[in-house]
Amino acid sequence: MTSLPPARRFDWSNLGLRVASAVVLVPGALAAVWLGGWLFLVVIAVAVALLSIEWGGMSAPHAPVRVALAVTVAVLSSVFLTHQGHFGLAWIGVFAGAAAAALVARGVAERPADAALGVLYIAPAGICLVWLRDADHAMSAQGHWWTLMLFAVTWAADIGAYVVGNALKGPKLWPRFSPNKTWSGFFGGLAAAMAVGTIMSAVSVFQLNLVAAALIGLLVGLATMAGDLWESAIKRRFGVKDSGDLIPGHGGLLDRVDGLMFAVVVMSAARLINHWGWAH
């Protein structure tokens, strides 16, 4: 008699840890987004420091502190320039900081270029997040709404992919780098992101039509998935399972915000396009 394959079971224990972590982290993040200003900048600075520590631990396990400090200083310099309204200088600072981080890592890291990669990975997300929230000197005061939309769509994509993927399973999306992700989860996440983007268009401050809102949801959802896959490839490159162990059910902070780091760049572009009137 041939044995039947094991029944598919939803990973309720891991979901419980994810929910508990979200209950602790989400209120603080939303409060910082709503209030903005220096509070938001401090939260970003703390996140940058934690991400840099995790990057140093992965890329230079024999000298993590030195690499983490180099990446932190480089990224925060660009973030602070953005907060002061020097957006062009901030991007110049990204590439200068990446070069400086690589020089600092020489002799202590197996691949000094990985320190530069850390700056190029973390800095654009930090710059775009500060710009998206606090660019009100150039646009109307909508930064908190656009940032909340970013979080809502990103979380919807992440939750939709996790729930649908665990429930339906099926063919793997990219087994070489991320053996647990499935095509069903991919499309479930995109559907959830589009739905939330469309719902958010009901808030009048966005001045978005339904098609534009759904398209933003789709593109931000795709960016979220891309960020998740990119981080999986990075962890495979460094031979680690998680970026850290800071957040129960998720691993490190980078494991939690990997999709957000790509998504914020797309959402910033969407806000700029909307400001020009192309999505009304």
N, C-alpha and C positions, 0 to 999 in steps of 0.2 A: 504494500500500500504506500503510495506516495504521500509525503507529508505536505500539509497545506502551509503556505507562507504565513509568517506571523502577521497578526492583525496590525493595521496602522494605528498608532496611538499618538494622540496629541501630547506634546510636551508641556503638561500643565505646571509642573514644578518650576521650570525655567520661566514660563510666562508669569508665575506668581512673583518671582524675584524681579522680573522686569517691571511689573506693576508697582511693587514696593519701592523700587529705585526711583521710578517716575514720580510717585507721590512725594518723595523727599526732595527731588531736584527741580521738578517743573514749577512749583509756586515761586521759588526764588528766581528762577530764570525769567518767568513772566513778569514778576515785579520789577526786575532790573530793566527789562525791555520797555515796560510802560513808563517808568520814571526817567529813563535815559540819563544823559549828562555824565557826570563823574562817576556815579554809581555803576552805570552800564560799562564805563571804561575800566573801572576796577575789576568788575566781573570778567571782562574780556582779558585783562592782564593776568588774573589768576588762572584762567583757562589756558592762556598761552604758556604760562610757566609750567602747568601740569602736563600739557601736550609735549612741551620741549623735554621735560624730564622723561616722559615715556619714550620719546624719540631717541634720546641719549641712551637709555637703557637697551633699546633694540639695536641701534646702529653701532654703538661703541660700548659694549658691556664691560670692557676693561677700563674705560675712562668716561663713564656716563655723565659725571658732574660737569666736567670741562666742556663737553659737547652741548649739554643741556643749557649751560650758561651762555655759550656762544649763540645758540639758536634763539634763546629767550631775548637777549639784548638786541639781536638783529631784527626780530619780528616786532618787539615792542617799540623800537625806534620808528618803524614804518607806521604802526598803529597810532602812535602818538602824533605823528605828522598828519595823518588823516584826520584825527580828532581836531587838530588845529586848522584844518581847512587846506593843508598843503598836499593835495591829492597827487599831483604829478611828482613832487619830491618823494612822496611815500613809495611810489613804484620804483623810482631810481634807487631808493634805500633798500628795497627788496633785493635787487641784484648785487648791490654793493655789500649788503649784509651777508648774502649767500657766499660771496667770494671770501669775505673776512672769516666766516664760520669754517670754511674749508681750510683756510690757513691755520686757524686755531687748532683744528683737529689733526693737523699733520703730526705724525709721530706718535699719536695716541689712539687713533682709529685705524682699523684695517683698511677702510676706504674713506679717506677724508672727504671725498665728494658727497658722501651720504649726509654730512653735516650741512652742506649747501642744499641738498635735496630737502632736508627738513625745513629750512627757511623757505624755499620755494613752495613747499607743500602747505605750511601753516600760515605764512604771511598773507597771501591773497585772500584767504577766508577772513582773517582778522580785519584787514583793510576794508573789504566789502561789507562786513557786518557793521562796522562803525559807520561807514558811509551810508548804508541803507537806513540805519536808525537815526543818525544825527546830521543828515545832509539838508536840514530844513532851512539853512541860510540860502540855499539855491532853489529850493522847491517849497511848496506849501507844507504845513506841519502834518505830514502823514507818516513819518518815519516809524512810529511805534506800530501803526496798522500794517505797514508792509513787512515789518519784522515778525509780527504775530502771524501774518499770512505765511511767511517763510516757515516758521515753526510748525504751524498747523499742517501745511502740505507735506513737509518733510516727515513729520510724525505719522501722518496718514499713510504715506508711502511705506514707511518702515513697518508699521503695525499691519497694514494690509498684506504686505509681502510675507510677514511672519505667520499671520493667521492662515491665509489662503495656502501658503506653501506647506505648512505643517498639516493642514486638513486634507489637501488634495494630493500633495507630493507629485510624483510623475518625473519626467525627464529632467536631468540636471542642467542648470543654466551654463555653468563654466566649471566643470568638475576639476580641472587642473589646478585652479586657484581657490575655489570655494565649493567644496563638495556638498555642502548642505543646502545651497540655493537651487531653486527649481524654476522652470519656466512658468509654472502655475503661480508661484509666489511673485515672480516678476510682473506678470499681467495683473495679478490681484493688487499689487502695490501701485501700479500705474492707474488702475481704475479708481482706487481710493484717493490718490492724489488729485486726479481730475475732478472727482466729486467734491472734494473739499475746496479746491480752487473755484469751482463754480458756485458753491455755497457762499464763499467769502465775497464774491462779487455783489452780494446783496448789501454789503456795507457801502454806502454811497460815496465815501471818501475816495474809493479806488477809481471810480468813473470807468469801470471796465464793462464791456458787453460780455454776454455769456460765452461767446466763441473765444474771445481773448482770454477770459478767465480760465476756461477749460484748457486752452493751449498752454497757458502759464503753468497750470497744474501738471499737465503732461510733461513739459520740459523740465520743470523742477523735480518731478518724480523721476524722470530719466537720469537727471544729474545726481539725485540721491542714490539710485541704484549703481551708477557709475562710481560714485565715491566709495560705496560699500565694497564693490569689486576691486577697486584700486587698492584699498587698504588691505584686503585679503591677499592681493599680490605682494604688497609690501611685507606683510607678515611672513609670507612664504619665502620671500627673499632673505629675511633675517632669521628664519627658522624658529619663529615663536608662534604660539597658539593665540595669545592675546597680547595686546599692547601693554597691559598692566593688570592690576587687580583692584582698582580703586572702587568700581561700581559693581555690587553683587548682581549677577545675572547678565552682565554685559562685558566684564573684563575691565579694561582701562577706559579713560575718558575718550581716547581716540576711537575705541570700538563703538562708543556711543554717538560721536559726532562726525564720523567719517562721511556719511551721506550729506550732512549739513554743510560740510566744508566745500563741497562741490556745488551744492544747491544754492548757497548764498551768492555765488558768482552769477548764476543764471537769474536769480531773483533780482539782483541789482541791475542787471541789464534790462530786465522786464520793467522795472520801475523807471529807468531812464527813458525807455521807449514810450512808456505810458505818459511820462512828462512831456514828451514831444508831441503827444496827441495821436499816436498811431494805433492805440488799442481802445479808443473810446467807442 
